[in-house]
Amino acid sequence: MLQAILAILIGFIILAWSADRFVNGAAAIARHLGISPLIVGLVIVGFGTSAPELVVSAIAALAGNTNLAIGNAIGSNIANIGLVLGIAAIISPLLITSSILKREYPLMIAAMALVFIILINGELGILKGIILLASLFGVLAWTVFTGVREGRDTTATVNDPLETEFESELALDDIMPKAKAIFWLLVGGILLVLSSRILVWGATIIATSLGISDLIIGLTIVAIGTSLPEVAASVASVLKGENDIAIGNVLGSNIFNSLGVIGLAAIIHPATVSTDVLHRDLPVMIGISILLYILLYSHKGEPSLSRISGFLLLSLYVAYLVILGVQAM
């Protein structure tokens, strides 16, 4: 048991660090190839923060623990809204001014609704996995198209605020050299896989020893750990006053988790989904996402999250963890 706990702690630390290196390396290479900061930010940075969820879930599915993989994806989505945005809003109220993000939120809800429809009969097979991954590629194509269109819009008097924030964050003068970027992309990717294997091993041992289901472990310990990159990215963005990036990271990550992570797990190891996912976890995921919309648009002016809203989201997330803990006993 002690070895398993140490494996999880070490796995989390290496996972968070290697994910940051991997995303930074990928973003730097893309910028050196002449890709615009907006597209790099939306696609590589926005979706890249879900690299830990993707790799951990793939490793879990390869080991036959598909419910751990599903729990990781759904649990991370819930954590991204309740934990990540909750903490970010408490630090500083979040104001959304980007029209791109206002269009991305419905995509997140649509992705979650598709997951619910896909899982409603309790079976997750290869065909359903292909549908989810195909939907993800469609979203990626739309994201790139939107980014290119926004960048070519000569009628706009000012850039979209999200584009301005990404241009500041991803200025070519501040990007690491190409050779260094390739090095960190490779090293970060290798460490992502190794740390994920360590983490999944530790989580499986603890679940077996305590008689807790893989699903619960995925929804709690693993989900929180793989959400660390989103926590770090969103808090750092809030401290810099880049509110649109902070929220954009969460929206992009949730779309990727819903379509990519669950889709890949289904293709690797088809499985029967626990009824708890259908009756408890999916409704919570969709419910807290709808609540986020209500909190953002419950007042006049631009959508925003106040500190009170942040406390509410964080409190609801803690309550959800308590419910999971009680049911696991």
C-alpha positions as CSV (number, residue, x, y, z in Angstrom):
1,M,0.0,0.0,0.0
2,L,2.8,2.4,0.9
3,Q,4.5,1.7,-2.4
4,A,1.2,2.4,-4.2
5,I,0.7,5.8,-2.4
6,L,4.3,6.8,-3.3
7,A,3.7,5.7,-6.9
8,I,0.7,7.9,-7.1
9,L,2.4,10.9,-5.6
10,I,5.5,10.5,-7.8
11,G,3.3,9.9,-10.8
12,F,1.3,13.1,-10.2
13,I,4.5,15.2,-9.8
14,I,6.1,13.8,-13.0
15,L,2.8,13.9,-14.9
16,A,2.2,17.6,-14.2
17,W,5.7,18.6,-14.9
18,S,6.1,16.5,-18.1
19,A,2.7,17.7,-19.4
20,D,3.9,21.3,-19.1
21,R,7.1,20.5,-20.9
22,F,5.3,18.6,-23.6
23,V,2.7,21.3,-24.3
24,N,5.4,24.1,-24.2
25,G,7.6,22.1,-26.6
26,A,4.7,21.5,-29.0
27,A,3.6,25.1,-28.9
28,A,7.1,26.4,-29.6
29,I,7.5,24.1,-32.6
30,A,4.2,25.2,-34.0
31,R,5.2,28.9,-33.6
32,H,8.5,28.2,-35.3
33,L,6.6,26.7,-38.2
34,G,4.7,29.9,-38.6
35,I,1.4,28.9,-37.1
36,S,-0.6,31.8,-35.6
37,P,-0.7,32.3,-31.8
38,L,-4.5,32.0,-31.9
39,I,-4.5,28.6,-33.5
40,V,-1.6,27.4,-31.4
41,G,-3.4,28.5,-28.2
42,L,-6.8,27.1,-29.2
43,V,-5.6,23.8,-30.4
44,I,-2.2,22.9,-28.8
45,V,-2.5,24.8,-25.5
46,G,-6.2,24.5,-25.1
47,F,-6.5,20.8,-25.9
48,G,-2.9,19.9,-24.9
49,T,-3.6,20.4,-21.2
50,S,-5.7,17.2,-21.5
51,A,-2.6,15.2,-22.4
52,P,-2.4,13.7,-18.9
53,E,-6.0,12.5,-19.1
54,L,-5.5,11.0,-22.5
55,V,-2.3,9.1,-21.7
56,V,-3.6,7.9,-18.3
57,S,-6.9,6.7,-19.7
58,A,-5.1,5.0,-22.6
59,I,-2.8,3.2,-20.2
60,A,-5.7,2.2,-18.0
61,A,-7.7,0.9,-21.0
62,L,-4.7,-1.1,-22.2
63,A,-4.7,-2.7,-18.7
64,G,-8.4,-3.5,-19.0
65,N,-9.5,-0.8,-16.6
66,T,-11.9,1.0,-18.9
67,N,-14.0,2.2,-16.0
68,L,-11.0,3.9,-14.5
69,A,-10.4,5.6,-17.9
70,I,-14.0,6.7,-18.1
71,G,-14.0,7.9,-14.5
72,N,-10.8,9.9,-15.2
73,A,-12.4,11.7,-18.2
74,I,-15.7,12.5,-16.5
75,G,-14.1,13.2,-13.1
76,S,-11.7,15.6,-14.8
77,N,-14.5,17.4,-16.6
78,I,-16.3,17.9,-13.2
79,A,-13.0,19.0,-11.5
80,N,-12.2,21.4,-14.3
81,I,-15.4,23.4,-13.6
82,G,-15.8,22.9,-9.9
83,L,-12.2,22.9,-8.8
84,V,-10.2,24.7,-11.5
85,L,-12.7,27.5,-12.3
86,G,-13.8,27.6,-8.7
87,I,-10.3,28.4,-7.5
88,A,-9.6,30.7,-10.4
89,A,-12.7,32.8,-9.7
90,I,-12.0,33.0,-6.0
91,I,-8.5,34.3,-6.8
92,S,-10.0,36.9,-9.2
93,P,-13.4,37.3,-10.8
94,L,-13.4,36.0,-14.4
95,L,-14.8,38.1,-17.2
96,I,-15.3,36.6,-20.7
97,T,-14.9,39.0,-23.5
98,S,-13.9,36.7,-26.3
99,S,-16.5,35.9,-28.9
100,I,-14.6,32.7,-29.7
101,L,-15.2,31.3,-26.2
102,K,-18.8,32.3,-26.3
103,R,-19.1,30.0,-29.4
104,E,-17.0,27.3,-27.8
105,Y,-19.2,26.8,-24.7
106,P,-22.1,25.3,-26.7
107,L,-19.5,22.9,-28.3
108,M,-18.6,21.7,-24.8
109,I,-22.3,21.1,-23.9
110,A,-22.8,19.3,-27.2
111,A,-19.8,17.1,-26.6
112,M,-21.1,16.1,-23.2
113,A,-24.6,15.5,-24.5
114,L,-23.1,13.2,-27.2
115,V,-21.2,11.2,-24.5
116,F,-24.5,10.8,-22.6
117,I,-26.3,9.5,-25.7
118,I,-23.4,7.2,-26.5
119,L,-23.3,5.7,-23.0
120,I,-27.1,5.6,-22.3
121,N,-27.4,1.9,-22.9
122,G,-24.4,1.1,-20.8
123,E,-22.2,-0.2,-23.6
124,L,-19.0,1.4,-24.9
125,G,-17.7,-0.2,-28.0
126,I,-15.3,0.4,-30.9
127,L,-18.0,2.0,-33.2
128,K,-19.0,4.5,-30.4
129,G,-15.3,5.3,-29.8
130,I,-14.9,6.0,-33.5
131,I,-17.9,8.3,-33.5
132,L,-16.5,10.2,-30.5
133,L,-13.0,10.6,-32.1
134,A,-14.5,11.6,-35.4
135,S,-16.5,14.3,-33.6
136,L,-13.3,15.5,-31.9
137,F,-11.6,15.9,-35.3
138,G,-14.6,17.8,-36.4
139,V,-14.3,20.2,-33.5
140,L,-10.6,20.6,-34.2
141,A,-11.3,21.4,-37.8
142,W,-13.9,24.0,-36.7
143,T,-11.5,25.5,-34.2
144,V,-8.7,25.9,-36.8
145,F,-11.2,27.3,-39.3
146,T,-12.5,29.8,-36.8
147,G,-9.0,30.8,-35.8
148,V,-8.0,31.4,-39.4
149,R,-11.1,33.3,-40.1
150,E,-10.7,35.5,-37.0
151,G,-7.1,36.2,-38.0
152,R,-8.1,37.2,-41.6
153,D,-11.0,39.4,-40.5
154,T,-9.9,42.8,-41.9
155,T,-13.1,44.4,-40.9
156,A,-12.5,44.0,-37.2
157,T,-11.3,47.2,-35.6
158,V,-9.6,45.2,-32.8
159,N,-8.5,41.6,-32.3
160,D,-10.6,39.2,-30.3
161,P,-9.3,39.5,-26.7
162,L,-8.4,35.8,-26.7
163,E,-6.2,36.3,-29.7
164,T,-4.5,39.3,-28.0
165,E,-3.8,37.2,-24.9
166,F,-2.3,34.3,-26.9
167,E,-0.2,36.7,-28.9
168,S,1.2,38.0,-25.7
169,E,1.8,34.5,-24.3
170,L,3.2,33.0,-27.5
171,A,5.3,35.9,-28.9
172,L,7.9,34.3,-31.1
173,D,10.7,36.3,-29.5
174,D,10.0,34.6,-26.2
175,I,9.6,31.1,-27.5
176,M,12.3,28.5,-26.8
177,P,14.7,27.6,-29.6
178,K,13.6,24.9,-32.1
179,A,16.1,22.3,-31.0
180,K,15.2,22.8,-27.3
181,A,11.5,22.6,-28.2
182,I,11.9,19.2,-30.0
183,F,13.9,17.9,-27.0
184,W,11.2,18.8,-24.5
185,L,8.4,17.5,-26.8
186,L,10.1,14.1,-26.9
187,V,11.2,14.0,-23.2
188,G,7.8,15.3,-22.1
189,G,6.0,12.7,-24.1
190,I,8.1,9.8,-22.8
191,L,7.7,11.0,-19.2
192,L,4.0,11.4,-19.7
193,V,3.7,7.7,-20.6
194,L,6.0,6.5,-17.9
195,S,4.4,8.6,-15.1
196,S,0.9,7.5,-16.3
197,R,1.9,3.8,-16.0
198,I,3.2,4.4,-12.5
199,L,0.0,6.3,-11.6
200,V,-2.3,3.7,-13.0
201,W,-0.4,0.9,-11.2
202,G,-0.6,2.8,-7.9
203,A,-4.3,3.6,-8.3
204,T,-5.2,0.0,-9.2
205,I,-3.3,-1.4,-6.2
206,I,-5.1,1.1,-3.8
207,A,-8.5,0.3,-5.3
208,T,-7.9,-3.4,-4.9
209,S,-6.5,-3.1,-1.4
210,L,-9.4,-0.9,-0.1
211,G,-12.1,-2.7,-2.1
212,I,-13.0,0.5,-3.9
213,S,-14.0,0.4,-7.6
214,D,-11.7,1.6,-10.3
215,L,-14.4,4.0,-11.3
216,I,-14.3,5.8,-7.9
217,I,-10.5,6.0,-8.0
218,G,-10.7,7.5,-11.6
219,L,-13.4,10.0,-10.5
220,T,-11.4,11.2,-7.5
221,I,-7.7,10.7,-7.1
222,V,-6.8,10.2,-10.7
223,A,-9.1,12.9,-12.0
224,I,-7.8,15.5,-9.6
225,G,-4.2,14.6,-10.4
226,T,-4.6,14.8,-14.1
227,S,-6.4,18.1,-13.7
228,L,-3.3,19.7,-12.2
229,P,-2.1,21.1,-15.5
230,E,-5.5,22.9,-15.9
231,V,-5.2,24.2,-12.3
232,A,-1.7,25.5,-12.9
233,A,-2.5,27.0,-16.3
234,S,-5.7,28.7,-15.2
235,V,-4.3,30.2,-12.0
236,A,-1.3,31.5,-13.9
237,S,-3.5,33.1,-16.5
238,V,-5.7,34.7,-13.9
239,L,-2.7,36.2,-12.1
240,K,-1.6,37.7,-15.4
241,G,-5.1,39.0,-16.0
242,E,-5.7,36.7,-19.0
243,N,-9.2,35.6,-18.0
244,D,-10.2,34.3,-21.5
245,I,-7.2,31.9,-21.6
246,A,-8.1,30.7,-18.1
247,I,-11.7,29.8,-19.1
248,G,-10.6,28.7,-22.6
249,N,-8.3,26.1,-21.1
250,V,-11.2,24.5,-19.2
251,L,-13.6,24.5,-22.2
252,G,-11.0,23.0,-24.5
253,S,-10.0,20.4,-22.0
254,N,-13.6,19.3,-21.3
255,I,-14.3,18.9,-25.0
256,F,-11.1,16.9,-25.5
257,N,-11.9,14.7,-22.4
258,S,-15.4,14.0,-23.5
259,L,-14.6,13.1,-27.1
260,G,-11.0,12.1,-27.3
261,V,-10.3,10.5,-24.0
262,I,-13.4,8.4,-23.8
263,G,-13.3,7.7,-27.5
264,L,-9.8,6.3,-27.4
265,A,-10.5,4.2,-24.3
266,A,-13.5,2.7,-26.1
267,I,-11.4,1.7,-29.1
268,I,-8.6,0.3,-27.0
269,H,-10.8,-1.8,-24.6
270,P,-14.6,-1.9,-25.2
271,A,-16.5,-2.4,-21.9
272,T,-19.8,-2.2,-20.1
273,V,-20.2,1.1,-18.3
274,S,-21.1,1.2,-14.6
275,T,-24.7,2.3,-14.0
276,D,-23.3,4.8,-11.5
277,V,-21.8,6.7,-14.4
278,L,-25.3,7.0,-16.0
279,H,-27.3,7.8,-12.9
280,R,-24.7,9.8,-10.9
281,D,-21.6,11.1,-12.7
282,L,-22.9,12.1,-16.1
283,P,-25.8,14.0,-14.6
284,V,-23.4,15.8,-12.3
285,M,-21.1,16.6,-15.2
286,I,-23.9,18.0,-17.3
287,G,-25.6,19.7,-14.4
288,I,-22.5,21.6,-13.2
289,S,-21.8,22.6,-16.9
290,I,-25.3,24.1,-17.1
291,L,-24.9,25.8,-13.8
292,L,-21.7,27.4,-15.1
293,Y,-23.7,28.9,-18.0
294,I,-26.3,30.2,-15.5
295,L,-23.6,31.8,-13.3
296,L,-21.9,33.3,-16.3
297,Y,-25.0,34.9,-17.8
298,S,-27.1,35.6,-14.7
299,H,-26.4,39.3,-14.9
300,K,-26.3,42.1,-17.4
301,G,-23.2,42.9,-19.4
302,E,-20.4,40.5,-20.4
303,P,-20.5,36.9,-19.0
304,S,-18.4,36.6,-15.8
305,L,-17.8,34.5,-12.7
306,S,-17.8,36.3,-9.4
307,R,-15.9,35.1,-6.3
308,I,-19.3,34.0,-4.8
309,S,-19.8,31.9,-7.9
310,G,-16.3,30.5,-7.5
311,F,-17.1,29.5,-3.9
312,L,-20.3,27.9,-5.0
313,L,-18.6,25.8,-7.8
314,L,-15.9,24.7,-5.4
315,S,-18.3,23.9,-2.6
316,L,-20.4,21.8,-5.0
317,Y,-17.3,19.9,-6.1
318,V,-16.3,19.2,-2.5
319,A,-19.9,18.0,-1.8
320,Y,-19.6,15.6,-4.9
321,L,-16.3,14.2,-3.5
322,V,-18.0,13.6,-0.1
323,I,-20.9,11.8,-1.8
324,L,-18.4,9.6,-3.7
325,G,-16.5,8.9,-0.4
326,V,-19.7,7.9,1.5
327,Q,-20.9,5.7,-1.3
328,A,-17.5,4.0,-1.5
329,M,-17.6,2.9,2.1
